[in-house]
Amino acid sequence: MADKSYNWYKIAENTGELDFNENNLATAQANGKKICIGRFNESLFAFAQKCPHAGGYLSDGYIDALGNVVCPLHRYKYDMSNGRNVSGEGYYLKHWPVEIRENGIFVGMEKSFWF
């Protein structure tokens, strides 16, 4: 399998610029679109703002003890690192790699990515 080619978009200068709520979730802009950022065990994860099931805003949800983001509407759970639905409903959450660099925090989106 070939490596994916990414365009990298700066979302913040540092983690202090990301407005994390009490559940360690924040929203950010990448490539002109709102995305959700999750913080768990000192790592950052980027994924779609809305749940693929019923469109609940994931930034209004929470992160469980295993590091899954939980939708506030129906409690569907997604692994933030790979987008897999871990509560068994079969949905997939779009997600992107995050890099913390000296000059900021960046999210990589596939060059052929369509919103």
TORKE-705888 format. One record per residue: residue in one letter; x, y, z of N, C-alpha, C in turn. Coordinates in pm, whole numbers, padded with zeros to 5 digits, always signed. Layout:
// residues N
AXYZXYZXYZ
...
// end
This chain:
// residues 115
M+00085-00117+00000+00000+00000+00000+00089+00123+00000
A+00060+00219-00087+00140+00340-00098+00111+00434+00019
D+00213+00512+00056+00194+00612+00160+00098+00719+00111
K+00015+00767+00202-00075+00875+00168+00004+01005+00161
S-00040+01093+00072+00021+01223+00060-00071+01325+00125
Y-00016+01407+00215-00096+01500+00293-00062+01645+00263
N-00162+01730+00273-00144+01873+00288-00155+01899+00437
W-00062+01976+00491-00061+02003+00635-00114+02143+00662
Y-00210+02153+00754-00275+02279+00786-00250+02312+00933
K-00200+02433+00955-00173+02478+01091-00304+02514+01159
I-00328+02456+01277-00452+02484+01350-00429+02569+01473
A-00304+02577+01521-00274+02657+01639-00123+02671+01654
E-00083+02774+01727+00059+02792+01759+00104+02689+01864
N+00013+02659+01959+00043+02565+02067-00089+02516+02127
T-00081+02419+02218-00204+02363+02274-00283+02465+02354
G-00216+02567+02408-00285+02671+02483-00382+02751+02398
E-00361+02753+02268-00452+02824+02177-00579+02745+02147
L-00575+02616+02171-00694+02533+02147-00784+02543+02270
D-00908+02575+02249-01002+02600+02359-01067+02469+02404
F-00989+02387+02476-01041+02258+02522-01145+02280+02631
N-01255+02204+02622-01356+02209+02727-01315+02115+02841
E-01402+02102+02940-01371+02016+03055-01357+01869+03016
N-01404+01833+02897-01394+01695+02848-01277+01674+02753
N-01185+01770+02747-01067+01763+02661-01100+01755+02512
L-01206+01825+02472-01244+01835+02332-01248+01981+02291
A-01207+02009+02168-01206+02145+02116-01243+02142+01967
T-01278+02255+01913-01297+02266+01769-01184+02352+01713
A-01152+02329+01587-01046+02403+01519-01084+02414+01372
Q-01013+02499+01301-01030+02515+01156-00911+02453+01085
A-00938+02370+00986-00833+02313+00901-00884+02313+00759
N-00813+02375+00671-00851+02383+00530-00990+02444+00515
G-01022+02542+00600-01150+02612+00592-01268+02537+00650
K-01245+02424+00712-01353+02343+00769-01335+02327+00919
K-01447+02320+00992-01440+02294+01135-01419+02146+01159
I-01324+02117+01247-01296+01978+01287-01293+01974+01439
C-01289+01855+01493-01281+01836+01637-01141+01788+01674
I-01091+01838+01786-00960+01795+01838-00983+01733+01975
G-00931+01614+01995-00938+01547+02124-00801+01537+02187
R-00796+01549+02318-00669+01538+02392-00684+01424+02492
F-00591+01326+02480-00596+01209+02569-00453+01160+02591
N-00414+01142+02716-00280+01093+02751-00169+01169+02680
E-00177+01302+02683-00075+01390+02624-00068+01383+02472
S-00163+01318+02406-00166+01312+02260-00287+01390+02209
L-00274+01440+02086-00384+01510+02020-00433+01427+01902
F-00565+01432+01881-00629+01358+01773-00723+01453+01699
A-00728+01441+01568-00817+01525+01487-00917+01435+01416
F-01045+01476+01420-01149+01396+01358-01267+01485+01321
A-01361+01428+01248-01478+01503+01200-01554+01565+01316
Q-01610+01681+01292-01684+01753+01395-01815+01683+01431
K-01877+01617+01332-02008+01556+01355-02001+01404+01352
C-02079+01342+01436-02091+01196+01439-02151+01148+01307
P-02096+01042+01247-02149+00993+01121-02288+00927+01135
H-02331+00898+01255-02462+00835+01275-02576+00935+01261
A-02580+01037+01348-02693+01129+01348-02649+01275+01352
G-02520+01302+01330-02474+01439+01319-02452+01513+01450
G-02446+01440+01562-02419+01506+01691-02281+01569+01690
Y-02270+01685+01754-02141+01753+01762-02053+01683+01865
L-01945+01623+01816-01859+01544+01904-01790+01630+02009
S-01772+01758+01982-01710+01846+02083-01802+01864+02203
D-01930+01828+02191-02023+01831+02304-02027+01698+02378
G-01953+01600+02329-01947+01469+02393-01837+01464+02497
Y-01777+01349+02512-01668+01333+02608-01576+01221+02562
I-01461+01211+02627-01365+01104+02601-01372+01006+02717
D-01395+00878+02686-01408+00779+02793-01269+00738+02846
A-01268+00650+02944-01144+00608+03010-01048+00535+02917
L-01099+00480+02806-01015+00409+02710-00964+00498+02598
G-01005+00626+02597-00960+00719+02495-01049+00724+02372
N-01172+00682+02384-01268+00690+02274-01352+00815+02289
V-01381+00882+02177-01472+00996+02183-01614+00940+02179
V-01701+00996+02263-01838+00947+02277-01934+01056+02231
C-02020+01023+02136-02118+01118+02084-02221+01152+02192
P-02258+01280+02204-02355+01318+02307-02498+01275+02276
L-02530+01243+02152-02668+01208+02118-02706+01066+02156
H-02633+00968+02106-02670+00827+02127-02558+00745+02189
R-02452+00811+02233-02339+00747+02303-02260+00650+02215
Y-02263+00671+02083-02176+00591+01997-02032+00630+02027
K-01942+00530+02027-01803+00552+02063-01712+00525+01944
Y-01609+00612+01932-01513+00600+01822-01371+00610+01876
D-01285+00523+01826-01143+00529+01858-01087+00651+01786
M-01033+00747+01860-00984+00872+01799-00862+00850+01712
S-00788+00742+01731-00666+00719+01653-00692+00658+01517
N-00803+00585+01502-00827+00520+01372-00970+00536+01319
G-01058+00601+01394-01194+00627+01348-01291+00511+01361
R-01245+00398+01411-01333+00281+01421-01439+00300+01528
N-01559+00258+01494-01671+00259+01588-01651+00139+01681
V-01630+00165+01811-01599+00057+01904-01720+00013+01985
S-01836+00078+01963-01956+00036+02036-02044-00056+01952
G-01996-00093+01832-02060-00200+01756-02161-00162+01649
E-02182-00034+01623-02285+00004+01525-02236+00004+01381
G-02104-00003+01359-02049-00016+01224-02019+00114+01152
Y-02026+00226+01219-01994+00353+01155-01843+00377+01157
Y-01799+00474+01076-01658+00509+01069-01645+00660+01081
L-01560+00707+01171-01537+00848+01193-01413+00893+01117
K-01430+00990+01028-01316+01044+00953-01218+01105+01053
H-01090+01076+01036-00987+01126+01126-00862+01161+01046
W-00775+01243+01106-00654+01289+01039-00537+01289+01135
P-00415+01274+01083-00297+01278+01170-00271+01420+01223
V-00213+01427+01341-00176+01555+01403-00027+01552+01429
E+00040+01662+01397+00182+01676+01430+00202+01802+01510
I+00275+01788+01621+00315+01904+01699+00458+01935+01659
R+00476+02053+01598+00606+02094+01549+00653+02218+01626
E+00777+02257+01602+00830+02376+01668+00749+02500+01635
N+00695+02507+01513+00623+02626+01469+00471+02611+01477
G+00421+02511+01549+00278+02501+01568+00224+02359+01564
I+00091+02351+01568+00020+02223+01562-00045+02213+01425
F-00023+02101+01357-00068+02082+01220-00154+01956+01208
V-00253+01963+01119-00337+01848+01084-00312+01816+00938
G-00289+01687+00909-00265+01642+00772-00391+01588+00709
M-00427+01644+00593-00545+01596+00520-00499+01546+00384
E-00556+01432+00343-00518+01372+00216-00535+01473+00104
K-00441+01474+00011-00446+01570-00099-00571+01555-00183
S-00627+01435-00189-00750+01413-00267-00875+01419-00182
F-00863+01469-00059-00974+01469+00036-01084+01565-00007
W-01209+01517+00001-01326+01600-00029-01413+01606+00096
F-01465+01723+00129-01556+01737+00243-01697+01712+00198
// end
